[in-house]
Structures are given as structure tokens and as C-alpha cells.
Amino acid sequence: MSERPQTAVTNPNVIFPVLYALIVIVVGALADGKVTAVVAVVGAVLLGLYFAFGRRARTGS
């Protein structure tokens, strides 16, 4: 049996970048510039680590 393809709603490769962008936008609207920069950098590093290592571990590639 083949697996059903993931939709954008269930695909972490879509969810994580969208969630990251939303968090940066909300923090940018509500917080100081330095806080926004820290959130953006930390989020970008975590997102990069996911795409470098986490996604590969999930898919077995």
C-alpha cells in the first residue's frame, strides 16, 4: 500500500516556516527591535537545524 501524500496542513516542511514567519511578525508588532532580532535569529537557526538534520531523520534520506 502506498501512503497518501501529505497536505500542506499536515506537512512539517510547510508548517514550520509558516509558524516561524507568524511568530516573527507577532513579536515584531508587539516587542522591541532587539527582542524581534533575537527571536528571528534563534528561530532561523532552529529552522535551519530542522531542515539540515530533523527532516532527513524523519524521511530516512
C-alpha positions in Angstrom: 0.0 0.0 0.0 1.2 3.5 -0.7 0.8 6.3 1.7 -1.4 9.2 1.0 0.5 12.4 0.1 0.7 14.9 2.9 -1.3 18.1 2.5 0.2 21.5 3.4 -1.7 21.4 6.7 0.0 18.1 7.8 3.4 18.7 6.2 6.0 19.9 8.7 8.1 21.3 5.8 5.3 23.8 5.3 4.1 24.3 8.9 7.4 25.1 10.5 8.4 28.0 8.1 4.9 29.5 8.2 4.8 29.2 12.0 8.2 30.9 12.2 7.1 33.7 10.0 4.0 34.3 12.1 6.0 34.3 15.3 8.4 36.9 13.9 5.6 39.1 12.7 3.7 39.0 16.0 6.9 39.6 18.1 7.8 42.4 15.7 4.5 44.0 16.2 4.4 43.7 20.0 8.1 43.8 21.1 11.2 45.9 20.9 13.5 45.6 17.8 16.2 43.7 19.8 13.7 41.1 21.0 12.5 40.7 17.5 16.0 40.2 16.2 16.8 37.6 18.9 13.5 35.7 18.1 14.3 35.9 14.4 17.9 34.6 14.7 17.0 31.8 17.2 14.1 30.7 15.0 16.2 30.8 11.9 18.9 28.6 13.5 16.3 26.1 14.7 14.6 26.0 11.4 17.9 25.5 9.6 18.8 22.7 12.0 15.4 21.0 11.3 15.9 21.2 7.6 19.5 20.1 7.9 19.1 17.2 10.3 15.5 16.7 11.5 13.8 16.3 8.1 16.4 13.9 7.0 15.9 11.7 10.1 12.1 11.8 9.6 12.2 10.8 5.9 15.2 8.4 6.2 17.0 10.1 3.3 
